[in-house]
Each structure stands twice: as structure tokens, then as C-alpha cells.
């Protein structure tokens, strides 16, 4: 029994050591109760916990080791803030106005350093080339010439000043961003360099937000005619039976979806579905999201939040011979050009007992309300933008996105554009 107590004490001590706290302070007039903490896996935000405000402060206790990008989302005011964890306490103070975050003050050392490096990186990309040109007109022994030289030297530095032992995540992020994604270095990187990095990198890759842009860079280095060969080479090295291989496979499927590379999306989604090994959560979510909206699948139901132009409580409560589902946003330029065409033919659709349901990925209630005032079809929105449940449930990567359902809510068409919708119903 004594040994059990000793083991319990050791585990308890380790748990305390691994835990860190995220604290966010806001002004008293910031009208928000809830906050959701997210970690990151590849390009996917993962809910870690949810807390309520106490004395204008949210306190999240994270129970285990985590180094990487994090995010807090305020669902009622639709604000979000990003920061990093290096498995140390995080302290943030928000400056707000009219329930909107206007400034983020990072009070812990790691986030303060990361913020300054990010600001310096932006200045380096925008200002350094201009300073280098100006310097040609001034001699180094003049006061202005000396000042220019000092500023150019300062902006040219950055990552070398980061102590890797003290700030391992910051060092990892900045080193690899500079190597693979900066304008100066990216042209010199080969496919083999990227394959080796993705294969050998530690777990910080999944939490760094670098994975997807590096994969896009990898595909670009191979060229449009070699996409399949490039992907096969990468997956053969990583092995799709491994967690890293499956996360990369998931990211690639999403990339092909975003860029309408349907041939490759179908090929590698098929590979994912046919895997006989254990599937990690990241790949499983991609498979499920795509399965939800396959041709012939029953479109998942959606419980309406504040629907307009209907008494229905959910999507399944809407009765029609056919339904056109459109995911859109008031800030989407393509929606601006397409939805008026749908509006022109709405009465023709309605005469055929076809109902249109618009689900908006807006965040601004006033902008959303102004737009839907002229749309006579069913409208609803969670007003959470790309944090809406629609994104994962219906595999939405762009707006507008259309689905046509039959009377039993089965998917019978996935039009690319509003013209395809009207053509499906033979409406001119």
C-alpha cells in the first residue's frame, strides 16, 4: 500500500508541474460571459475548455504539457484572440470598445517576445527593402547614414536573439517560417528539404500553424503537373499508418477541397477511407465531414437559431419537394453577384415547391440583417463566421456553397454556381 501512495504522489507532482494557466482580463464594460479555449492540430482548432467570466477575468487551467498556438473565442460578442503557449502561464489584457477587441496587451514574457518578433518580421518584409534603397544615397559616416545602418542591422536580426532553451516554440516557429515560408528563403527550398522536415520534425509542427502553408509550398515546388507524384512521395516517406502521416493526409484532402482539385481530393479521401489501421482524430474528422455531404447522403439536420421567413424549428421541419441550401456571407463578393440571380428566379423556384434555405457565415448582425431584408427565403445564422458549426458539419470551405436536397433531405446535387442551380431545375 505504501508503494501505491508514493506513486500517487509522484503522479500528482507531475500533474502540477505540467499544468499552466491562461488568464485574460477585460474592461468592466466588455459584455461577455463565456470564453472558449482552443489548441491547434494542423490547421484545426480543438476545443480545450470553456469558462465563464469572474470579476472581468477568465482563468483557464490547462492540465497537461502544451507548446504551440492557442486561441480564445468569445461566442456572444464574436471576438477571438490568438497567442502562444510554451507550457508556461499566459497573461493577457484586452482593450475593448463597443464590445470589440481593439488591442491585445501580452503581459507574459513568451507572448510579449513573440508579438515583438512578429511585428519586427512585418517591418522587415515591408520596410527593410526600402531602407536598403535609401541607404545607397547616404554615406555611412553621416549621422543619418549611421542611423540607417543601425536600423537595417536591427531589422535584419530577429531569430538569432531568441534563446532556444528558454523559448523553444518561438525558436521553432521563427526558424522554420524563415526557412520555408519567407519570401527570401522559400525559393531556395527543395521538395526533398520539405519532405525531410515534415518527416523529422517534432510534435511542435502540429501545433505551430506552419503545417498547411508548408504543404502548399511543397505542392507549388512540384508544379501543377506533378501533384500526384509529389503527394505520393511525401506520404510514402511519412507512412499513412502513423499519426503524422494521417494528419498530413487530412490537411492535403482539405487543401484539394479548398482549391477545387476534386480529382486529387477524391483519390486521397478514398485512400483515407480504406485505411485498415487505427485512424487519428484529425483524419477521422475530415472523413466524417466529407461523408456528411457525399452525393446520396442524408444531409445532417440543423437546428435553427433565429430563423426568418419560416416557423420551422430545424432544417428537417422545412417541407418541400426540393431544397436549395446555400452557405453565404454578406461580406462575400461572389455572393454579392450570385444571390441576386437566385432572387430573380425565386418565385419560379417556389412555384415548383422548391424552398431556398440560406445559412450565413456572417459575424456582424447589422450587416447580416440588412442583407436578408431583401431575401424572401428562409434565412438563419449563428453569427459566428468561420467558427460556425456549419463549417465542420457540412465541410464548407468557401462561400457561396450550394446543395440541392430531395424531399427526404438526401443530397441529389452539389452545384458549383447559381447558374448550375437554375440549370438543374431547368429555370432560365
C-alpha positions in Angstrom: 0.0 0.0 0.0 2.9 2.3 0.7 4.2 2.0 -2.9 0.8 3.0 -4.2 0.8 6.2 -2.1 4.3 7.0 -3.3 3.3 6.5 -7.0 0.2 8.6 -6.5 2.3 11.4 -5.0 4.7 11.3 -8.0 1.9 11.5 -10.5 0.3 14.3 -8.6 3.5 16.2 -8.6 3.9 15.7 -12.3 0.4 16.9 -12.9 1.0 20.1 -11.0 4.2 20.6 -12.9 2.6 20.1 -16.3 -0.3 22.5 -15.6 -0.2 26.1 -16.7 -2.8 28.9 -16.5 -4.2 31.2 -19.2 -5.6 34.4 -17.7 -7.5 37.1 -19.7 -8.5 40.4 -18.2 -11.1 42.7 -19.9 -12.6 46.1 -19.0 -15.8 46.1 -16.9 -17.9 47.3 -19.9 -17.0 44.3 -22.1 -20.3 42.4 -22.1 -19.3 38.8 -22.4 -19.9 35.9 -20.1 -18.3 32.9 -21.9 -14.9 32.2 -23.4 -13.7 29.0 -25.2 -10.1 28.0 -25.2 -8.7 26.2 -28.3 -5.5 24.4 -29.0 -4.3 23.6 -32.5 -3.8 20.4 -34.6 -2.5 21.2 -38.0 -4.9 23.8 -39.2 -7.8 22.7 -37.0 -8.8 24.4 -33.8 -9.5 21.9 -31.0 -11.8 22.9 -28.1 -9.9 22.5 -24.8 -12.3 24.0 -22.3 -14.9 26.7 -21.7 -15.0 29.2 -18.8 -17.3 31.9 -17.5 -16.1 35.4 -16.5 -15.4 36.2 -12.9 -14.6 39.8 -12.0 -13.9 40.7 -15.6 -11.4 37.9 -15.8 -11.3 34.4 -17.4 -9.0 31.8 -16.0 -8.2 28.6 -17.8 -6.2 25.9 -16.1 -4.6 23.7 -18.7 -3.9 20.2 -17.2 -1.0 19.0 -19.3 2.0 20.0 -21.4 1.3 22.0 -24.4 3.5 24.2 -26.5 2.1 25.9 -29.6 -0.6 28.2 -30.9 -3.8 28.8 -28.8 -6.9 30.8 -29.3 -9.7 32.1 -27.2 -13.1 32.7 -28.8 -15.8 34.9 -27.2 -19.0 33.5 -28.7 -21.5 36.1 -27.7 -19.5 39.1 -28.9 -17.8 37.2 -31.7 -14.3 38.2 -30.7 -11.2 36.0 -30.9 -7.6 36.4 -29.8 -4.6 34.3 -30.7 -1.5 33.7 -28.6 1.1 31.0 -27.8 1.9 28.7 -25.0 5.3 27.5 -24.1 3.9 25.4 -21.3 4.1 28.4 -19.0 1.5 30.7 -17.6 -0.1 33.1 -20.1 -1.4 36.6 -19.1 -3.3 38.8 -21.4 -5.1 42.1 -21.0 -7.6 43.2 -23.6 -8.5 46.8 -24.5 -12.0 46.9 -25.9 -14.5 49.4 -27.4 -18.2 48.8 -28.1 -17.7 45.1 -27.2 -14.9 44.7 -29.8 -11.3 43.9 -29.0 -9.2 46.9 -30.1 -5.8 46.0 -28.7 -4.2 42.9 -27.0 -1.6 43.5 -24.3 0.6 40.4 -23.8 1.9 40.5 -20.2 3.8 37.2 -20.1 7.3 37.0 -21.4 6.8 34.5 -24.2 3.8 36.2 -25.8 5.4 39.6 -25.4 8.5 38.3 -27.2 6.5 36.6 -29.9 4.5 39.7 -30.5 7.6 41.8 -30.9 9.2 39.3 -33.3 6.0 39.2 -35.4 5.9 43.0 -35.6 9.6 43.0 -36.5 9.1 40.4 -39.2 6.4 42.5 -40.8 8.6 45.6 -40.7 11.4 43.5 -42.1 9.4 42.5 -45.1 7.8 45.9 -45.7 10.4 48.4 -44.6 13.8 46.7 -44.9 13.9 46.8 -48.8 13.0 50.5 -48.8 15.7 51.3 -46.2 18.3 49.4 -48.2 17.5 51.5 -51.3 17.6 54.8 -49.3 21.0 53.8 -47.8 22.6 53.9 -51.2 22.2 57.7 -51.2 23.8 58.3 -47.8 27.3 57.7 -46.7 28.0 55.6 -43.6 29.9 58.4 -41.8 26.9 60.8 -41.8 24.5 60.8 -38.8 21.6 59.7 -41.0 23.7 57.1 -42.7 24.7 55.7 -39.3 21.1 55.7 -38.1 20.1 53.8 -41.3 22.8 51.2 -40.8 21.7 50.7 -37.2 18.0 50.3 -38.2 18.9 47.9 -41.1 21.0 45.8 -38.8 18.2 45.7 -36.2 15.6 44.7 -38.7 17.9 42.1 -40.3 18.2 40.3 -36.9 15.5 38.6 -35.0 15.7 34.8 -34.6 19.3 34.9 -33.6 18.3 36.8 -30.5 15.9 34.1 -29.3 17.2 31.7 -26.7 16.2 28.2 -27.9 16.4 26.8 -24.4 14.2 29.4 -22.9 11.8 29.8 -25.8 11.7 26.5 -27.7 8.4 27.1 -29.5 9.3 30.7 -30.5 12.6 29.5 -31.9 11.0 26.6 -33.7 8.3 28.8 -35.3 10.5 31.6 -36.4 13.3 29.4 -37.6 11.0 27.3 -39.8 8.9 30.2 -41.0 12.0 31.9 -42.1 13.4 28.8 -43.8 10.3 27.6 -45.6 7.8 30.5 -46.0 9.7 33.8 -46.1 10.0 35.4 -49.5 13.8 35.3 -49.4 14.2 31.7 -48.4 11.3 29.8 -49.9 12.7 29.9 -53.5 15.8 28.1 -52.3 14.0 25.2 -50.6 13.6 21.9 -52.5 10.9 19.3 -52.2 13.4 17.0 -50.5 14.1 19.7 -47.9 10.4 19.9 -47.1 9.9 16.1 -47.1 12.8 15.7 -44.7 11.4 18.5 -42.4 7.9 17.1 -42.3 9.3 13.6 -41.6 11.8 14.5 -38.9 10.2 17.5 -37.2 9.0 17.1 -33.6 5.4 17.5 -32.4 5.6 21.3 -32.5 4.8 21.0 -36.2 1.2 20.1 -35.5 0.7 23.0 -33.0 2.6 25.7 -34.9 0.2 26.7 -37.7 3.0 26.1 -40.1 1.8 22.7 -41.5 -0.7 23.8 -44.1 1.3 26.7 -45.6 4.4 24.5 -45.8 2.3 21.8 -47.6 1.0 24.3 -50.0 4.6 25.4 -50.6 5.6 21.8 -51.1 2.9 21.3 -53.8 4.0 24.5 -55.5 7.6 23.4 -55.7 6.5 20.3 -57.6 4.4 22.2 -60.1 0.8 21.6 -61.3 1.7 18.6 -63.5 3.3 16.6 -60.7 0.8 16.9 -57.9 0.0 13.2 -57.6 3.7 12.2 -57.7 4.6 14.8 -55.1 1.9 13.7 -52.7 2.7 10.0 -53.2 6.4 10.7 -52.5 5.5 12.6 -49.3 3.0 10.0 -48.0 5.4 7.1 -48.8 8.0 8.8 -46.6 5.7 9.7 -43.7 3.7 6.5 -43.8 -0.1 6.9 -43.6 -0.3 4.4 -40.7 1.5 7.0 -38.5 -0.2 10.0 -36.7 2.0 12.4 -38.7 1.2 10.8 -42.0 -2.6 10.8 -41.2 -2.5 14.5 -40.2 -0.7 15.4 -43.4 -3.2 13.3 -45.4 -6.1 15.1 -43.7 -4.5 18.5 -44.5 -3.9 17.6 -48.1 -7.5 16.5 -48.6 -8.7 19.8 -47.2 -6.3 21.7 -49.4 -7.5 19.9 -52.5 -11.1 20.7 -51.4 -10.3 24.5 -51.0 -8.7 24.7 -54.4 -11.3 22.6 -56.2 -8.8 19.9 -57.1 -11.5 17.3 -57.0 -9.7 14.5 -58.7 -6.9 14.6 -56.1 -9.4 15.1 -53.2 -11.4 12.0 -54.2 -8.2 10.0 -54.7 -6.7 10.7 -51.3 -10.1 10.7 -49.5 -10.6 7.2 -50.9 -7.1 6.3 -49.5 -8.1 7.6 -46.1 -11.4 5.7 -46.0 -9.7 2.4 -47.0 -7.0 2.5 -44.3 -7.1 -0.6 -42.1 -5.1 0.8 -39.3 -6.3 3.0 -36.3 -7.3 6.4 -37.5 -6.3 9.5 -35.5 -8.9 12.2 -34.6 -7.7 14.7 -37.2 -8.2 12.3 -40.1 -11.4 10.9 -38.7 -12.9 14.4 -38.6 -12.0 15.0 -42.2 -13.5 11.7 -43.3 -16.7 12.4 -41.3 -17.1 15.9 -42.6 -16.8 14.7 -46.2 -19.1 11.7 -45.7 -21.8 14.0 -44.4 -22.1 15.8 -47.7 -21.4 13.0 -50.2 -23.9 12.6 -53.1 -26.8 10.5 -51.9 -26.0 11.1 -48.2 -28.7 12.4 -45.9 -27.9 16.0 -45.2 -27.3 16.4 -41.5 -30.1 18.3 -39.7 -29.6 21.8 -38.4 -31.5 23.3 -35.5 -32.2 26.9 -36.4 -31.1 29.7 -34.1 -33.2 32.8 -35.2 -34.8 31.8 -38.5 -36.5 34.4 -40.7 -39.4 33.7 -43.1 -40.4 30.4 -41.5 -42.0 28.8 -38.5 -39.8 25.7 -38.8 -37.5 24.9 -35.9 -35.0 23.0 -37.9 -33.9 22.2 -41.5 -35.8 18.9 -41.4 -39.0 20.7 -40.4 -39.0 22.6 -43.7 -41.2 20.6 -46.1 -40.7 20.9 -49.8 -40.2 18.7 -52.9 -36.7 20.0 -53.2 -34.5 22.3 -51.1 -31.6 24.5 -52.1 -29.2 25.1 -49.3 -26.8 28.0 -49.7 -24.0 28.9 -47.3 -23.1 32.5 -47.8 -21.9 35.7 -46.2 -22.8 39.4 -46.5 -19.0 40.1 -47.0 -18.5 37.6 -49.8 -18.0 39.2 -53.2 -19.1 36.1 -55.1 -22.3 36.0 -53.0 -22.9 39.6 -54.0 -23.0 38.6 -57.6 -24.8 35.3 -57.3 -27.5 35.7 -54.8 -29.3 38.5 -56.7 -29.7 36.0 -59.6 -31.2 33.5 -57.2 -33.5 36.2 -56.0 -34.7 36.9 -59.6 -35.8 33.4 -60.0 -37.1 32.7 -56.5 -40.8 32.8 -57.5 -40.1 30.3 -60.3 -38.5 28.0 -57.7 -41.3 28.5 -55.2 -43.8 27.6 -57.9 -42.1 24.3 -58.3 -42.3 23.7 -54.5 -38.6 24.3 -54.1 -37.5 26.0 -50.9 -34.3 28.0 -50.5 -32.6 28.0 -47.1 -29.7 30.5 -46.6 -27.3 29.7 -43.8 -25.0 32.6 -43.3 -21.4 32.7 -42.1 -21.7 36.3 -41.0 -20.4 37.8 -37.8 -21.9 41.2 -37.9 -25.6 41.2 -37.1 -26.3 44.6 -38.6 -24.7 43.7 -41.9 -26.4 40.3 -42.0 -29.8 41.8 -41.1 -29.5 44.4 -43.9 -28.8 41.8 -46.5 -31.5 39.3 -45.6 -34.2 42.0 -45.6 -34.4 41.6 -49.3 -34.2 37.8 -49.4 -37.6 36.2 -49.1 -36.4 32.7 -48.5 -35.6 31.1 -45.1 -32.5 32.7 -43.5 -30.6 31.8 -40.4 -27.1 32.4 -39.0 -25.2 31.5 -35.9 -23.3 34.8 -36.4 -20.0 33.1 -35.7 -18.4 33.4 -39.1 -15.9 30.5 -39.7 -16.4 29.4 -36.1 -19.9 28.3 -37.0 -20.9 24.7 -36.7 -21.7 24.7 -40.4 -18.0 24.6 -41.3 -17.2 21.1 -39.9 -20.7 19.6 -40.2 -21.1 20.4 -43.9 -17.5 20.6 -45.0 -17.8 24.3 -46.0 -14.6 25.8 -47.3 -15.9 28.8 -49.3 -18.9 30.9 -49.9 -21.3 30.5 -51.6 -21.6 26.8 -51.3 -24.7 25.1 -52.6 -26.5 21.8 -52.0 -29.8 20.5 -53.5 -31.8 18.1 -51.4 -34.8 16.0 -52.2 -38.0 15.7 -50.1 -36.2 13.3 -47.7 -33.2 15.6 -47.3 -30.9 13.4 -49.4 -28.2 15.2 -51.4 -29.0 15.0 -55.1 -26.8 17.7 -56.5 -23.8 19.9 -55.4 -23.9 22.9 -57.8 -20.7 25.0 -58.2 -22.6 28.2 -59.0 -26.0 29.7 -59.0 -26.3 29.1 -62.8 -25.9 25.4 -62.1 -28.7 25.6 -59.5 -31.1 27.2 -62.0 -30.0 24.8 -64.8 -30.7 21.8 -62.6 -34.3 22.9 -62.2 -34.5 24.0 -65.9 -35.2 27.6 -65.0 -34.0 30.2 -67.4 
